[in-house]
Structure formats: C-alpha cells, structure tokens
Amino acid sequence: MTNKDYILTIDELPMQIHRVLKDINPSFEISGKDIRKFLISDNLGIHFPVNDFAKEFNLDSEWLIEKIYLELMVEYEKNWHDRVFFRILKDKNKILFEWIKQENK
C-alpha cells in the first residue's frame, strides 16, 4: 500500500456517517449526499464540521459529535484498526479524520 491508500475515503465517509445517524435515530431523514456536502478534505485529512451540520438539521451539536465520534471509534476498533492510515479526533465543532503518514514498504 502507498500512503494514499486510505481505508476510508471522502466518498466512503458519508456512508459511514449515514449509517451511524440511522443507528442512533432511525426516523432521521438524511442522505449521504446531505452529509457529503459538509465534508472538507485538505492536507491534514477530512474534516466533518458537525457544528455546521447540526445547525442545518436542527440537532444538538455536542450530542451529535459525541454519538458520531463514539460510533466511528467502535467501528475503527472492530474493523479498521489494522488497515487504516488516519486517526479520528474531535473538538467541540468538528470531527477530523487525520491522515497518518505511512512509509512505503
């Protein structure tokens, strides 16, 4: 693998977040496209400004950040930990999927 072969891409991330949102609130009406328009990719990684997303959909941002973060960390521990090249970080406004530099083997 090269340092560009991330297990979670900006195109896959909306599906993962959508799954988490549907798990925590099955009646919540949202699509992956609704989530994707909030994702920002840069040299650090992929940013999901949950605070902005929560405002758009009239949700409590602190609660939402905690729920999404915890659920994605569970997924990380169960399925991604041995293959991923990013770490999941959060603050009061966003979740960051930070790239981890990998040496080519």
C-alpha positions in Angstrom: 0.0 0.0 0.0 1.1 3.5 -0.6 0.4 6.4 1.7 -2.6 7.3 -0.5 -4.4 4.0 0.1 -6.6 5.1 2.9 -9.3 2.6 4.0 -11.8 5.4 4.4 -12.1 7.9 1.6 -14.1 11.1 1.4 -16.6 9.2 -0.8 -16.9 6.4 1.7 -17.2 8.6 4.8 -20.7 9.9 4.1 -21.9 6.2 4.0 -20.3 5.5 7.4 -21.7 8.7 9.0 -25.1 8.0 7.4 -25.1 4.5 9.0 -24.3 6.0 12.4 -27.1 8.6 12.1 -29.6 5.9 11.1 -28.5 3.7 14.0 -28.9 6.5 16.6 -32.2 7.8 15.2 -33.9 5.6 12.5 -36.5 8.2 11.8 -33.9 10.9 10.9 -34.3 11.7 7.2 -31.0 12.4 5.6 -28.9 11.1 2.6 -25.3 10.5 2.1 -25.3 13.5 -0.3 -26.6 15.7 2.5 -23.6 14.6 4.6 -21.0 14.7 1.7 -21.6 18.5 1.1 -20.2 19.2 4.6 -17.0 17.2 4.3 -13.8 19.1 3.6 -10.5 17.4 2.6 -7.1 19.1 3.0 -3.5 18.1 3.7 -4.4 17.2 7.3 -7.3 14.9 6.5 -11.1 15.0 6.2 -13.0 17.5 8.3 -16.6 17.0 9.2 -17.9 20.3 10.7 -20.6 18.7 12.9 -21.5 22.0 14.4 -22.5 23.4 11.0 -24.2 20.1 10.0 -26.2 20.1 13.3 -27.3 23.7 12.7 -28.5 22.9 9.2 -30.6 19.9 10.5 -31.7 21.5 13.8 -29.7 19.0 16.0 -27.8 19.4 19.2 -24.1 19.5 18.0 -22.5 18.4 21.3 -24.7 15.3 21.4 -24.1 14.6 17.7 -20.4 15.0 17.9 -20.2 12.6 20.8 -22.5 10.0 19.2 -20.8 10.0 15.8 -17.3 10.0 17.3 -18.1 7.1 19.6 -19.7 5.0 17.0 -16.9 5.6 14.5 -14.4 4.7 17.1 -16.2 1.4 17.8 -16.1 0.7 14.0 -12.4 1.7 14.0 -11.6 -0.7 16.9 -13.6 -3.6 15.3 -12.8 -3.3 11.6 -10.3 -0.7 10.6 -7.5 -0.7 13.3 -5.1 -2.9 11.4 -5.6 -1.3 8.0 -6.2 2.4 8.4 -3.9 5.4 7.8 -5.9 8.0 9.8 -6.8 8.8 13.3 -10.2 10.1 14.4 -10.1 13.3 16.5 -12.8 15.7 17.7 -13.3 19.1 19.3 -16.5 21.0 20.1 -17.1 21.9 16.4 -15.9 19.1 14.2 -14.6 15.6 13.8 -11.2 15.3 12.0 -10.1 12.1 10.2 -6.4 12.9 10.2 -4.0 11.3 7.7 -1.2 9.3 9.2 2.0 9.3 7.2 3.0 5.8 6.2 6.3 4.5 4.9 6.1 2.7 1.6 7.1 -1.0 2.0 
